[in-house]
Amino acid sequence: MRKLNSILVFILILSSYVVAAETSNVKLTYIPNVIQINKSTTMTQKELDEALVKLFKKSPMKDQYNKATDLLSKGAFVTKNALYYTIKKQVKDYRAFQLLYVNGGFDKDVLQNCSLIKKAVKVDYLASYQSLENEINSSVQTALFLKDKVDFSKCDVYSALAGTEYNSNISLETLKVVVQSQKMASKILNDLVVTIFNNKDVKWQYKKRAVHSYFKPRIKAIKLLQNRGGVVSNKSIAKYLDLYRNPIPYTKHQNIALKYYEEILKLISKDIKNIDKTIDNALREMKEMSNSKSSKPVIKNMYKIAIKILSKESNTNIKEKQANDDMLTQLRTAILKKDKRRIDFYLRRGAKPTSGIFYLTIQNGLEELFFKLLKINTPKDLDYNKLLYTSAVKKTYKVLDFIIKNKPINNNLEDTIIVLLSDAQNSRAQKLINKNINVNKIIDSVYFNYGLNSKELSNAVELLGKEALSRYKYFKNIETQKNKKRIKEEKEREKKRIKQLKQEQEEYSKIKKVGDKVCLLGTQLLFFEVEIKGYVENVVNDKIQIRISDTGAYSGNEYIENRLVWEPYWNWKICR
């Protein structure tokens, strides 16, 4: 391979080419013809076929295209290997590739392998014998030729064209051809964002001109992908913020690089809707690092830039939000300790209670605090059915009466009714009975927990009417037939279920700390119960960050082993 020119040289060639390519309307420059077999030869068919393969299998040589034309005119058969070698070797000979494709009579299935498609359109200058400009042109011409023959959207292999690997791999014109969906644009865009400052080709700190040449084509790529519908995820923005871990090196060109850092952050955060826990956590870590004694000035500048831009784009006062979040953490601790003095203190300071704070308040039996919180802030995501059941379990009846009277609750009330009946709260249970109630579920539970002749079952039948009486007679008939063994087993199961429900309430309300093993219960395929397990890695207000350790029989994509996820604090319980 010929000796590579300096990195600076091909960066300059690239940047000038990108400007032209982005504004041009490139078309196919070569239309291959079917070669007529009209030349005589002393070679056998096997020798002709092998000669065509060897022509492109070996290192590139002069006149490969003309020699291929000559072999085809003598009757060489185009094998798949011969076709593949035109794009696998160091020179992407787009004329030879198109010539063999047309003369081989191939159908669209010949290039359905993603690694081959990537090789066909990738700008691979560092492994090429031709100039950067010719390598880029080969990429564009091959992509245009394959546009109606290959479904580019089936492959996720084009990120290098936007600059995730080397400067010498960028081709915006090829990107325009291959990006055929918003999903693909988003994939490439996110790949670019998380690598843009952590790239193997970052040599720009040595030359001022190279700083501009490194960033300008990538910024053009970001804009192109956003115009194609690409959206940067909050997770990718958080990874971009994590660049402070490997900050822009101190050179005389550091300020120029910082300006590009700011420009790129403005671009990628323009569609941001909220500062979620992923971004919030990244900003907190960034702030902590910038305030440390060993912090470099560049980290402080990066943090100031991040706060300014993200506050503006998300329409959020981030510093104020983080201060409130910190107060909520203190408020939660005070509620768990039932420290009324501290609770009042944090509320006076302006802490705005979330739905999680409401649940915690009821789980700790603080009725008066619940009503005080309602006056301060009523979260839109407050689940009144959940509060109702917790109130029944914890016997906070003032809250329960308030919810029954003032809030919409129509479904999934059976377990709450069962708890109320077990505590002889018949009048309150009566208020929850409606046409959506599963009567059999209630009667079964009361029967298995208290027995056929119990006062609790008699009250339940009286409250629930004819359907309940029918179920009562069913159990009476079974007992009459002395089928007591099965009844005993069902009684034990239901007692265990009720006990478990109450125990789970305690497990969900327990304080979760970093390192705790937590579980999430759910169903799959409507009836198949699954349990997902993980370990707490971070706790921020009403969210916990969990590293999934065991998905059991769960087959969905939300939870994958070793993946980090942010989840609502109260949805996960301490594993038993």
Secondary structure, 3 states (H helix, E strand, C coil): CCCCCCHHHHHHHHHHHHHHHHHCCCCCCCCCCCCCCCCCCCCCHHHHHHHHHHHHHCCCCCCHHHHHHHHHHCCCCCCHHHHHHHHHCCCCCHHHHHHHHHHCCCCHHHHCCHHHHHHHHCCCHHHCCCCHHHHHHHHHHHHHHHCCCCCHHHCCCCHHHHCCCCHHHCCHHHHHHHCCCHHHHHHHHHHHHHHCCCCCCCCHHHCHHHHHHHHHHHHHHHHHHHHCCCCCCHHHHHHHHHHHHCCCCCCCCHHHHHHHHHHHHHHHCCCCCCCCHHHHHHHHHHHHHHHCCCCCHHHHHHHHHHHHHHHHHHCCCHHHHHHHHHHHHHHHHHHHCCCHHHHHHHHHCCCCCCHHHHHHHHHCCCHHHHHHHHHHCCCCCCCHHHHHHHHHHHCCHHHHHHHHHHCCCCCCCHHHHHHHHHCCCHHHHHHHCCCCCCHHHHHHHHHHHHCCCCHHHHHHHHHHCHHHHHHHHHHHHHHHCCCHHHHHHHHHHHHHHHHHHHHHHHHHHCCCCCCCEEEEEEEECCCEEEEEEEEEEEEECCEEEEEEEECCCCCCCCCCCCCEEEEEHHHCEECC
